[in-house]
Amino acid sequence: MEDLGFAELIRKITRYFDKEMDKNDESDFLQEIQNHPAGHSAFLKEKSIREKLRNNLYKPGHTQNLAEQIKQRIKRYPS
């Protein structure tokens, strides 16, 4: 992994977190990243950022009531 450029390293990290790798590629990547200090640091930063986003992002749930309210508003105001 030492001969990989920074862009290639970031691409692999992104592919890992976006779940675009198969299981064999994932395990190979995780073994390689352990032996690459700069890569490991970038990996941990990306992991931290994604965990913070996942934990702090508010996603309201979709309810049937909301869908019905939207349908009623559309029926009230025909175009």
PyMOL Python script that loads the backbone (N, CA, C, O; Angstrom):
from pymol import cmd

cmd.read_pdbstr("""\
ATOM      1  N   MET A   1       0.823  -1.191   0.000  1.00  0.00           N
ATOM      2  CA  MET A   1       0.000   0.000   0.000  1.00  0.00           C
ATOM      3  C   MET A   1       0.865   1.251   0.000  1.00  0.00           C
ATOM      4  O   MET A   1       0.354   2.348  -0.224  1.00  0.00           O
ATOM      5  N   GLU A   2       2.154   1.111   0.244  1.00  0.00           N
ATOM      6  CA  GLU A   2       3.032   2.262   0.304  1.00  0.00           C
ATOM      7  C   GLU A   2       3.108   2.998  -1.030  1.00  0.00           C
ATOM      8  O   GLU A   2       3.282   4.216  -1.043  1.00  0.00           O
ATOM      9  N   ASP A   3       2.982   2.298  -2.140  1.00  0.00           N
ATOM     10  CA  ASP A   3       3.121   2.932  -3.442  1.00  0.00           C
ATOM     11  C   ASP A   3       1.824   3.546  -3.956  1.00  0.00           C
ATOM     12  O   ASP A   3       1.818   4.149  -5.030  1.00  0.00           O
ATOM     13  N   LEU A   4       0.747   3.409  -3.229  1.00  0.00           N
ATOM     14  CA  LEU A   4      -0.514   4.011  -3.646  1.00  0.00           C
ATOM     15  C   LEU A   4      -0.466   5.511  -3.404  1.00  0.00           C
ATOM     16  O   LEU A   4       0.077   5.976  -2.402  1.00  0.00           O
ATOM     17  N   GLY A   5      -1.036   6.251  -4.325  1.00  0.00           N
ATOM     18  CA  GLY A   5      -1.142   7.686  -4.141  1.00  0.00           C
ATOM     19  C   GLY A   5      -2.236   8.009  -3.143  1.00  0.00           C
ATOM     20  O   GLY A   5      -3.060   7.161  -2.803  1.00  0.00           O
ATOM     21  N   PHE A   6      -2.228   9.241  -2.683  1.00  0.00           N
ATOM     22  CA  PHE A   6      -3.214   9.664  -1.704  1.00  0.00           C
ATOM     23  C   PHE A   6      -4.629   9.553  -2.263  1.00  0.00           C
ATOM     24  O   PHE A   6      -5.549   9.136  -1.560  1.00  0.00           O
ATOM     25  N   ALA A   7      -4.797   9.923  -3.517  1.00  0.00           N
ATOM     26  CA  ALA A   7      -6.131   9.848  -4.132  1.00  0.00           C
ATOM     27  C   ALA A   7      -6.641   8.406  -4.166  1.00  0.00           C
ATOM     28  O   ALA A   7      -7.818   8.156  -3.909  1.00  0.00           O
ATOM     29  N   GLU A   8      -5.765   7.469  -4.479  1.00  0.00           N
ATOM     30  CA  GLU A   8      -6.152   6.051  -4.510  1.00  0.00           C
ATOM     31  C   GLU A   8      -6.518   5.571  -3.112  1.00  0.00           C
ATOM     32  O   GLU A   8      -7.466   4.804  -2.940  1.00  0.00           O
ATOM     33  N   LEU A   9      -5.778   6.016  -2.132  1.00  0.00           N
ATOM     34  CA  LEU A   9      -6.046   5.643  -0.743  1.00  0.00           C
ATOM     35  C   LEU A   9      -7.427   6.149  -0.316  1.00  0.00           C
ATOM     36  O   LEU A   9      -8.212   5.404   0.270  1.00  0.00           O
ATOM     37  N   ILE A  10      -7.712   7.395  -0.607  1.00  0.00           N
ATOM     38  CA  ILE A  10      -9.013   7.972  -0.253  1.00  0.00           C
ATOM     39  C   ILE A  10     -10.135   7.248  -0.991  1.00  0.00           C
ATOM     40  O   ILE A  10     -11.203   7.016  -0.426  1.00  0.00           O
ATOM     41  N   ARG A  11      -9.895   6.894  -2.249  1.00  0.00           N
ATOM     42  CA  ARG A  11     -10.904   6.166  -3.025  1.00  0.00           C
ATOM     43  C   ARG A  11     -11.221   4.828  -2.377  1.00  0.00           C
ATOM     44  O   ARG A  11     -12.385   4.438  -2.297  1.00  0.00           O
ATOM     45  N   LYS A  12     -10.195   4.121  -1.915  1.00  0.00           N
ATOM     46  CA  LYS A  12     -10.421   2.823  -1.265  1.00  0.00           C
ATOM     47  C   LYS A  12     -11.144   2.992   0.071  1.00  0.00           C
ATOM     48  O   LYS A  12     -12.028   2.203   0.403  1.00  0.00           O
ATOM     49  N   ILE A  13     -10.775   4.005   0.825  1.00  0.00           N
ATOM     50  CA  ILE A  13     -11.450   4.259   2.107  1.00  0.00           C
ATOM     51  C   ILE A  13     -12.923   4.558   1.862  1.00  0.00           C
ATOM     52  O   ILE A  13     -13.793   4.047   2.567  1.00  0.00           O
ATOM     53  N   THR A  14     -13.196   5.381   0.870  1.00  0.00           N
ATOM     54  CA  THR A  14     -14.584   5.717   0.537  1.00  0.00           C
ATOM     55  C   THR A  14     -15.350   4.482   0.085  1.00  0.00           C
ATOM     56  O   THR A  14     -16.486   4.269   0.509  1.00  0.00           O
ATOM     57  N   ARG A  15     -14.743   3.669  -0.767  1.00  0.00           N
ATOM     58  CA  ARG A  15     -15.395   2.444  -1.211  1.00  0.00           C
ATOM     59  C   ARG A  15     -15.705   1.529  -0.028  1.00  0.00           C
ATOM     60  O   ARG A  15     -16.756   0.889   0.002  1.00  0.00           O
ATOM     61  N   TYR A  16     -14.798   1.466   0.942  1.00  0.00           N
ATOM     62  CA  TYR A  16     -15.014   0.618   2.124  1.00  0.00           C
ATOM     63  C   TYR A  16     -16.241   1.101   2.902  1.00  0.00           C
ATOM     64  O   TYR A  16     -17.132   0.311   3.216  1.00  0.00           O
ATOM     65  N   PHE A  17     -16.285   2.393   3.209  1.00  0.00           N
ATOM     66  CA  PHE A  17     -17.384   2.908   4.018  1.00  0.00           C
ATOM     67  C   PHE A  17     -18.702   2.967   3.259  1.00  0.00           C
ATOM     68  O   PHE A  17     -19.770   2.932   3.870  1.00  0.00           O
ATOM     69  N   ASP A  18     -18.641   3.056   1.941  1.00  0.00           N
ATOM     70  CA  ASP A  18     -19.866   3.036   1.139  1.00  0.00           C
ATOM     71  C   ASP A  18     -20.327   1.609   0.845  1.00  0.00           C
ATOM     72  O   ASP A  18     -21.309   1.398   0.132  1.00  0.00           O
ATOM     73  N   LYS A  19     -19.609   0.635   1.400  1.00  0.00           N
ATOM     74  CA  LYS A  19     -19.930  -0.787   1.250  1.00  0.00           C
ATOM     75  C   LYS A  19     -19.942  -1.213  -0.221  1.00  0.00           C
ATOM     76  O   LYS A  19     -20.825  -1.946  -0.665  1.00  0.00           O
ATOM     77  N   GLU A  20     -18.940  -0.737  -0.960  1.00  0.00           N
ATOM     78  CA  GLU A  20     -18.803  -1.099  -2.367  1.00  0.00           C
ATOM     79  C   GLU A  20     -17.787  -2.219  -2.572  1.00  0.00           C
ATOM     80  O   GLU A  20     -17.528  -2.617  -3.708  1.00  0.00           O
ATOM     81  N   MET A  21     -17.210  -2.729  -1.489  1.00  0.00           N
ATOM     82  CA  MET A  21     -16.224  -3.811  -1.580  1.00  0.00           C
ATOM     83  C   MET A  21     -16.877  -5.124  -1.195  1.00  0.00           C
ATOM     84  O   MET A  21     -17.772  -5.165  -0.352  1.00  0.00           O
ATOM     85  N   ASP A  22     -16.419  -6.199  -1.824  1.00  0.00           N
ATOM     86  CA  ASP A  22     -16.892  -7.503  -1.372  1.00  0.00           C
ATOM     87  C   ASP A  22     -16.091  -7.902  -0.127  1.00  0.00           C
ATOM     88  O   ASP A  22     -15.137  -7.218   0.243  1.00  0.00           O
ATOM     89  N   LYS A  23     -16.470  -8.981   0.502  1.00  0.00           N
ATOM     90  CA  LYS A  23     -15.865  -9.378   1.786  1.00  0.00           C
ATOM     91  C   LYS A  23     -14.368  -9.620   1.680  1.00  0.00           C
ATOM     92  O   LYS A  23     -13.618  -9.240   2.580  1.00  0.00           O
ATOM     93  N   ASN A  24     -13.918 -10.245   0.599  1.00  0.00           N
ATOM     94  CA  ASN A  24     -12.486 -10.503   0.430  1.00  0.00           C
ATOM     95  C   ASN A  24     -11.699  -9.206   0.283  1.00  0.00           C
ATOM     96  O   ASN A  24     -10.635  -9.047   0.882  1.00  0.00           O
ATOM     97  N   ASP A  25     -12.230  -8.274  -0.522  1.00  0.00           N
ATOM     98  CA  ASP A  25     -11.565  -6.987  -0.693  1.00  0.00           C
ATOM     99  C   ASP A  25     -11.531  -6.214   0.626  1.00  0.00           C
ATOM    100  O   ASP A  25     -10.533  -5.568   0.946  1.00  0.00           O
ATOM    101  N   GLU A  26     -12.618  -6.283   1.384  1.00  0.00           N
ATOM    102  CA  GLU A  26     -12.666  -5.601   2.681  1.00  0.00           C
ATOM    103  C   GLU A  26     -11.584  -6.118   3.617  1.00  0.00           C
ATOM    104  O   GLU A  26     -10.862  -5.333   4.231  1.00  0.00           O
ATOM    105  N   SER A  27     -11.473  -7.424   3.727  1.00  0.00           N
ATOM    106  CA  SER A  27     -10.486  -7.984   4.654  1.00  0.00           C
ATOM    107  C   SER A  27      -9.068  -7.668   4.190  1.00  0.00           C
ATOM    108  O   SER A  27      -8.204  -7.374   5.017  1.00  0.00           O
ATOM    109  N   ASP A  28      -8.812  -7.724   2.877  1.00  0.00           N
ATOM    110  CA  ASP A  28      -7.491  -7.349   2.355  1.00  0.00           C
ATOM    111  C   ASP A  28      -7.189  -5.883   2.648  1.00  0.00           C
ATOM    112  O   ASP A  28      -6.085  -5.533   3.066  1.00  0.00           O
ATOM    113  N   PHE A  29      -8.184  -5.036   2.420  1.00  0.00           N
ATOM    114  CA  PHE A  29      -8.009  -3.608   2.667  1.00  0.00           C
ATOM    115  C   PHE A  29      -7.723  -3.325   4.137  1.00  0.00           C
ATOM    116  O   PHE A  29      -6.833  -2.535   4.453  1.00  0.00           O
ATOM    117  N   LEU A  30      -8.462  -3.955   5.033  1.00  0.00           N
ATOM    118  CA  LEU A  30      -8.260  -3.731   6.466  1.00  0.00           C
ATOM    119  C   LEU A  30      -6.880  -4.199   6.921  1.00  0.00           C
ATOM    120  O   LEU A  30      -6.272  -3.571   7.788  1.00  0.00           O
ATOM    121  N   GLN A  31      -6.389  -5.268   6.361  1.00  0.00           N
ATOM    122  CA  GLN A  31      -5.035  -5.724   6.686  1.00  0.00           C
ATOM    123  C   GLN A  31      -3.991  -4.742   6.159  1.00  0.00           C
ATOM    124  O   GLN A  31      -3.013  -4.448   6.846  1.00  0.00           O
ATOM    125  N   GLU A  32      -4.191  -4.243   4.957  1.00  0.00           N
ATOM    126  CA  GLU A  32      -3.249  -3.291   4.375  1.00  0.00           C
ATOM    127  C   GLU A  32      -3.234  -1.972   5.135  1.00  0.00           C
ATOM    128  O   GLU A  32      -2.169  -1.404   5.378  1.00  0.00           O
ATOM    129  N   ILE A  33      -4.402  -1.486   5.508  1.00  0.00           N
ATOM    130  CA  ILE A  33      -4.506  -0.174   6.158  1.00  0.00           C
ATOM    131  C   ILE A  33      -3.848  -0.184   7.541  1.00  0.00           C
ATOM    132  O   ILE A  33      -3.374   0.853   8.004  1.00  0.00           O
ATOM    133  N   GLN A  34      -3.813  -1.342   8.203  1.00  0.00           N
ATOM    134  CA  GLN A  34      -3.163  -1.445   9.510  1.00  0.00           C
ATOM    135  C   GLN A  34      -1.666  -1.178   9.415  1.00  0.00           C
ATOM    136  O   GLN A  34      -1.066  -0.692  10.373  1.00  0.00           O
ATOM    137  N   ASN A  35      -1.060  -1.486   8.281  1.00  0.00           N
ATOM    138  CA  ASN A  35       0.386  -1.327   8.098  1.00  0.00           C
ATOM    139  C   ASN A  35       0.759  -0.007   7.439  1.00  0.00           C
ATOM    140  O   ASN A  35       1.926   0.196   7.104  1.00  0.00           O
ATOM    141  N   HIS A  36      -0.180   0.879   7.245  1.00  0.00           N
ATOM    142  CA  HIS A  36       0.063   2.150   6.565  1.00  0.00           C
ATOM    143  C   HIS A  36      -0.344   3.269   7.526  1.00  0.00           C
ATOM    144  O   HIS A  36      -1.533   3.567   7.638  1.00  0.00           O
ATOM    145  N   PRO A  37       0.615   3.903   8.229  1.00  0.00           N
ATOM    146  CA  PRO A  37       0.278   4.904   9.255  1.00  0.00           C
ATOM    147  C   PRO A  37      -0.593   6.049   8.744  1.00  0.00           C
ATOM    148  O   PRO A  37      -1.585   6.397   9.384  1.00  0.00           O
ATOM    149  N   ALA A  38      -0.242   6.637   7.610  1.00  0.00           N
ATOM    150  CA  ALA A  38      -1.043   7.750   7.087  1.00  0.00           C
ATOM    151  C   ALA A  38      -2.420   7.256   6.656  1.00  0.00           C
ATOM    152  O   ALA A  38      -3.426   7.933   6.868  1.00  0.00           O
ATOM    153  N   GLY A  39      -2.456   6.086   6.058  1.00  0.00           N
ATOM    154  CA  GLY A  39      -3.729   5.512   5.641  1.00  0.00           C
ATOM    155  C   GLY A  39      -4.614   5.180   6.825  1.00  0.00           C
ATOM    156  O   GLY A  39      -5.824   5.400   6.789  1.00  0.00           O
ATOM    157  N   HIS A  40      -4.011   4.654   7.865  1.00  0.00           N
ATOM    158  CA  HIS A  40      -4.777   4.308   9.066  1.00  0.00           C
ATOM    159  C   HIS A  40      -5.359   5.566   9.702  1.00  0.00           C
ATOM    160  O   HIS A  40      -6.500   5.566  10.164  1.00  0.00           O
ATOM    161  N   SER A  41      -4.576   6.623   9.724  1.00  0.00           N
ATOM    162  CA  SER A  41      -5.049   7.895  10.278  1.00  0.00           C
ATOM    163  C   SER A  41      -6.222   8.439   9.459  1.00  0.00           C
ATOM    164  O   SER A  41      -7.225   8.872  10.027  1.00  0.00           O
ATOM    165  N   ALA A  42      -6.104   8.421   8.137  1.00  0.00           N
ATOM    166  CA  ALA A  42      -7.191   8.887   7.267  1.00  0.00           C
ATOM    167  C   ALA A  42      -8.427   8.011   7.439  1.00  0.00           C
ATOM    168  O   ALA A  42      -9.550   8.514   7.425  1.00  0.00           O
ATOM    169  N   PHE A  43      -8.228   6.714   7.600  1.00  0.00           N
ATOM    170  CA  PHE A  43      -9.323   5.776   7.806  1.00  0.00           C
ATOM    171  C   PHE A  43     -10.083   6.112   9.093  1.00  0.00           C
ATOM    172  O   PHE A  43     -11.314   6.152   9.105  1.00  0.00           O
ATOM    173  N   LEU A  44      -9.336   6.352  10.174  1.00  0.00           N
ATOM    174  CA  LEU A  44      -9.973   6.671  11.451  1.00  0.00           C
ATOM    175  C   LEU A  44     -10.717   7.994  11.406  1.00  0.00           C
ATOM    176  O   LEU A  44     -11.787   8.123  12.001  1.00  0.00           O
ATOM    177  N   LYS A  45     -10.163   8.984  10.703  1.00  0.00           N
ATOM    178  CA  LYS A  45     -10.845  10.280  10.570  1.00  0.00           C
ATOM    179  C   LYS A  45     -12.152  10.120   9.812  1.00  0.00           C
ATOM    180  O   LYS A  45     -13.180  10.661  10.217  1.00  0.00           O
ATOM    181  N   GLU A  46     -12.113   9.378   8.713  1.00  0.00           N
ATOM    182  CA  GLU A  46     -13.327   9.158   7.919  1.00  0.00           C
ATOM    183  C   GLU A  46     -14.371   8.396   8.734  1.00  0.00           C
ATOM    184  O   GLU A  46     -15.561   8.706   8.666  1.00  0.00           O
ATOM    185  N   LYS A  47     -13.937   7.421   9.486  1.00  0.00           N
ATOM    186  CA  LYS A  47     -14.850   6.647  10.328  1.00  0.00           C
ATOM    187  C   LYS A  47     -15.509   7.553  11.368  1.00  0.00           C
ATOM    188  O   LYS A  47     -16.716   7.467  11.597  1.00  0.00           O
ATOM    189  N   SER A  48     -14.719   8.413  11.989  1.00  0.00           N
ATOM    190  CA  SER A  48     -15.244   9.331  12.993  1.00  0.00           C
ATOM    191  C   SER A  48     -16.262  10.299  12.397  1.00  0.00           C
ATOM    192  O   SER A  48     -17.315  10.543  12.987  1.00  0.00           O
ATOM    193  N   ILE A  49     -15.946  10.842  11.236  1.00  0.00           N
ATOM    194  CA  ILE A  49     -16.865  11.776  10.577  1.00  0.00           C
ATOM    195  C   ILE A  49     -18.180  11.093  10.250  1.00  0.00           C
ATOM    196  O   ILE A  49     -19.249  11.645  10.507  1.00  0.00           O
ATOM    197  N   ARG A  50     -18.109   9.908   9.693  1.00  0.00           N
ATOM    198  CA  ARG A  50     -19.333   9.199   9.311  1.00  0.00           C
ATOM    199  C   ARG A  50     -20.169   8.804  10.530  1.00  0.00           C
ATOM    200  O   ARG A  50     -21.398   8.840  10.474  1.00  0.00           O
ATOM    201  N   GLU A  51     -19.515   8.431  11.622  1.00  0.00           N
ATOM    202  CA  GLU A  51     -20.263   8.094  12.840  1.00  0.00           C
ATOM    203  C   GLU A  51     -20.957   9.319  13.402  1.00  0.00           C
ATOM    204  O   GLU A  51     -22.108   9.231  13.829  1.00  0.00           O
ATOM    205  N   LYS A  52     -20.277  10.472  13.412  1.00  0.00           N
ATOM    206  CA  LYS A  52     -20.902  11.703  13.901  1.00  0.00           C
ATOM    207  C   LYS A  52     -22.093  12.087  13.046  1.00  0.00           C
ATOM    208  O   LYS A  52     -23.141  12.466  13.571  1.00  0.00           O
ATOM    209  N   LEU A  53     -21.943  11.993  11.740  1.00  0.00           N
ATOM    210  CA  LEU A  53     -23.067  12.301  10.855  1.00  0.00           C
ATOM    211  C   LEU A  53     -24.241  11.364  11.103  1.00  0.00           C
ATOM    212  O   LEU A  53     -25.386  11.806  11.195  1.00  0.00           O
ATOM    213  N   ARG A  54     -23.957  10.087  11.211  1.00  0.00           N
ATOM    214  CA  ARG A  54     -25.011   9.097  11.418  1.00  0.00           C
ATOM    215  C   ARG A  54     -25.735   9.342  12.736  1.00  0.00           C
ATOM    216  O   ARG A  54     -26.958   9.218  12.804  1.00  0.00           O
ATOM    217  N   ASN A  55     -24.993   9.688  13.777  1.00  0.00           N
ATOM    218  CA  ASN A  55     -25.596   9.865  15.091  1.00  0.00           C
ATOM    219  C   ASN A  55     -26.315  11.196  15.261  1.00  0.00           C
ATOM    220  O   ASN A  55     -27.242  11.298  16.065  1.00  0.00           O
ATOM    221  N   ASN A  56     -25.901  12.219  14.514  1.00  0.00           N
ATOM    222  CA  ASN A  56     -26.468  13.548  14.724  1.00  0.00           C
ATOM    223  C   ASN A  56     -27.438  13.992  13.639  1.00  0.00           C
ATOM    224  O   ASN A  56     -28.031  15.065  13.747  1.00  0.00           O
ATOM    225  N   LEU A  57     -27.607  13.204  12.622  1.00  0.00           N
ATOM    226  CA  LEU A  57     -28.502  13.561  11.541  1.00  0.00           C
ATOM    227  C   LEU A  57     -29.920  13.152  11.915  1.00  0.00           C
ATOM    228  O   LEU A  57     -30.186  11.989  12.220  1.00  0.00           O
ATOM    229  N   TYR A  58     -30.822  14.124  11.887  1.00  0.00           N
ATOM    230  CA  TYR A  58     -32.214  13.844  12.220  1.00  0.00           C
ATOM    231  C   TYR A  58     -32.956  13.465  10.946  1.00  0.00           C
ATOM    232  O   TYR A  58     -32.994  14.230   9.983  1.00  0.00           O
ATOM    233  N   LYS A  59     -33.533  12.296  10.954  1.00  0.00           N
ATOM    234  CA  LYS A  59     -34.336  11.836   9.830  1.00  0.00           C
ATOM    235  C   LYS A  59     -35.738  11.531  10.348  1.00  0.00           C
ATOM    236  O   LYS A  59     -35.951  10.510  11.003  1.00  0.00           O
ATOM    237  N   PRO A  60     -36.683  12.405  10.059  1.00  0.00           N
ATOM    238  CA  PRO A  60     -38.039  12.128  10.538  1.00  0.00           C
ATOM    239  C   PRO A  60     -38.609  10.895   9.874  1.00  0.00           C
ATOM    240  O   PRO A  60     -38.379  10.638   8.692  1.00  0.00           O
ATOM    241  N   GLY A  61     -39.333  10.161  10.631  1.00  0.00           N
ATOM    242  CA  GLY A  61     -39.932   8.946  10.093  1.00  0.00           C
ATOM    243  C   GLY A  61     -41.120   9.262   9.208  1.00  0.00           C
ATOM    244  O   GLY A  61     -41.797  10.274   9.395  1.00  0.00           O
ATOM    245  N   HIS A  62     -41.363   8.414   8.269  1.00  0.00           N
ATOM    246  CA  HIS A  62     -42.516   8.554   7.380  1.00  0.00           C
ATOM    247  C   HIS A  62     -43.688   7.836   8.030  1.00  0.00           C
ATOM    248  O   HIS A  62     -43.607   6.653   8.359  1.00  0.00           O
ATOM    249  N   THR A  63     -44.753   8.553   8.205  1.00  0.00           N
ATOM    250  CA  THR A  63     -45.942   7.932   8.780  1.00  0.00           C
ATOM    251  C   THR A  63     -47.060   7.938   7.755  1.00  0.00           C
ATOM    252  O   THR A  63     -47.061   8.753   6.832  1.00  0.00           O
ATOM    253  N   GLN A  64     -47.980   7.059   7.910  1.00  0.00           N
ATOM    254  CA  GLN A  64     -49.141   7.001   7.027  1.00  0.00           C
ATOM    255  C   GLN A  64     -49.962   8.274   7.184  1.00  0.00           C
ATOM    256  O   GLN A  64     -50.565   8.749   6.222  1.00  0.00           O
ATOM    257  N   ASN A  65     -49.987   8.821   8.381  1.00  0.00           N
ATOM    258  CA  ASN A  65     -50.727  10.046   8.636  1.00  0.00           C
ATOM    259  C   ASN A  65     -50.179  11.192   7.791  1.00  0.00           C
ATOM    260  O   ASN A  65     -50.954  11.977   7.245  1.00  0.00           O
ATOM    261  N   LEU A  66     -48.882  11.298   7.678  1.00  0.00           N
ATOM    262  CA  LEU A  66     -48.272  12.344   6.871  1.00  0.00           C
ATOM    263  C   LEU A  66     -48.662  12.184   5.412  1.00  0.00           C
ATOM    264  O   LEU A  66     -49.000  13.165   4.750  1.00  0.00           O
ATOM    265  N   ALA A  67     -48.620  10.984   4.915  1.00  0.00           N
ATOM    266  CA  ALA A  67     -49.001  10.739   3.529  1.00  0.00           C
ATOM    267  C   ALA A  67     -50.457  11.130   3.285  1.00  0.00           C
ATOM    268  O   ALA A  67     -50.771  11.719   2.251  1.00  0.00           O
ATOM    269  N   GLU A  68     -51.332  10.815   4.207  1.00  0.00           N
ATOM    270  CA  GLU A  68     -52.752  11.171   4.074  1.00  0.00           C
ATOM    271  C   GLU A  68     -52.944  12.680   4.104  1.00  0.00           C
ATOM    272  O   GLU A  68     -53.765  13.209   3.355  1.00  0.00           O
ATOM    273  N   GLN A  69     -52.204  13.381   4.953  1.00  0.00           N
ATOM    274  CA  GLN A  69     -52.304  14.833   5.016  1.00  0.00           C
ATOM    275  C   GLN A  69     -51.898  15.475   3.696  1.00  0.00           C
ATOM    276  O   GLN A  69     -52.539  16.419   3.233  1.00  0.00           O
ATOM    277  N   ILE A  70     -50.844  14.965   3.099  1.00  0.00           N
ATOM    278  CA  ILE A  70     -50.397  15.489   1.814  1.00  0.00           C
ATOM    279  C   ILE A  70     -51.446  15.241   0.736  1.00  0.00           C
ATOM    280  O   ILE A  70     -51.733  16.124  -0.072  1.00  0.00           O
ATOM    281  N   LYS A  71     -52.014  14.045   0.724  1.00  0.00           N
ATOM    282  CA  LYS A  71     -53.051  13.726  -0.261  1.00  0.00           C
ATOM    283  C   LYS A  71     -54.253  14.655  -0.103  1.00  0.00           C
ATOM    284  O   LYS A  71     -54.805  15.120  -1.100  1.00  0.00           O
ATOM    285  N   GLN A  72     -54.664  14.930   1.126  1.00  0.00           N
ATOM    286  CA  GLN A  72     -55.806  15.812   1.372  1.00  0.00           C
ATOM    287  C   GLN A  72     -55.521  17.232   0.898  1.00  0.00           C
ATOM    288  O   GLN A  72     -56.398  17.885   0.332  1.00  0.00           O
ATOM    289  N   ARG A  73     -54.326  17.703   1.122  1.00  0.00           N
ATOM    290  CA  ARG A  73     -53.970  19.058   0.670  1.00  0.00           C
ATOM    291  C   ARG A  73     -53.974  19.145  -0.843  1.00  0.00           C
ATOM    292  O   ARG A  73     -54.379  20.161  -1.408  1.00  0.00           O
ATOM    293  N   ILE A  74     -53.524  18.082  -1.507  1.00  0.00           N
ATOM    294  CA  ILE A  74     -53.512  18.076  -2.959  1.00  0.00           C
ATOM    295  C   ILE A  74     -54.946  18.087  -3.489  1.00  0.00           C
ATOM    296  O   ILE A  74     -55.234  18.761  -4.478  1.00  0.00           O
ATOM    297  N   LYS A  75     -55.840  17.351  -2.843  1.00  0.00           N
ATOM    298  CA  LYS A  75     -57.238  17.311  -3.287  1.00  0.00           C
ATOM    299  C   LYS A  75     -57.916  18.660  -3.078  1.00  0.00           C
ATOM    300  O   LYS A  75     -58.769  19.045  -3.877  1.00  0.00           O
ATOM    301  N   ARG A  76     -57.553  19.392  -2.012  1.00  0.00           N
ATOM    302  CA  ARG A  76     -58.154  20.689  -1.719  1.00  0.00           C
ATOM    303  C   ARG A  76     -57.743  21.758  -2.722  1.00  0.00           C
ATOM    304  O   ARG A  76     -58.527  22.656  -3.031  1.00  0.00           O
ATOM    305  N   TYR A  77     -56.544  21.667  -3.222  1.00  0.00           N
ATOM    306  CA  TYR A  77     -56.019  22.712  -4.104  1.00  0.00           C
ATOM    307  C   TYR A  77     -55.670  22.140  -5.468  1.00  0.00           C
ATOM    308  O   TYR A  77     -54.497  21.986  -5.808  1.00  0.00           O
ATOM    309  N   PRO A  78     -56.706  21.824  -6.250  1.00  0.00           N
ATOM    310  CA  PRO A  78     -56.404  21.295  -7.589  1.00  0.00           C
ATOM    311  C   PRO A  78     -55.783  22.377  -8.464  1.00  0.00           C
ATOM    312  O   PRO A  78     -56.048  23.566  -8.287  1.00  0.00           O
ATOM    313  N   SER A  79     -54.972  21.956  -9.386  1.00  0.00           N
ATOM    314  CA  SER A  79     -54.315  22.948 -10.252  1.00  0.00           C
ATOM    315  C   SER A  79     -55.091  23.223 -11.505  1.00  0.00           C
ATOM    316  O   SER A  79     -54.666  24.032 -12.330  1.00  0.00           O
TER     317      SER A  79
END
""", "prot")
cmd.dss("prot")
cmd.show_as("cartoon", "prot")
cmd.util.cbc("prot")
cmd.orient("prot")
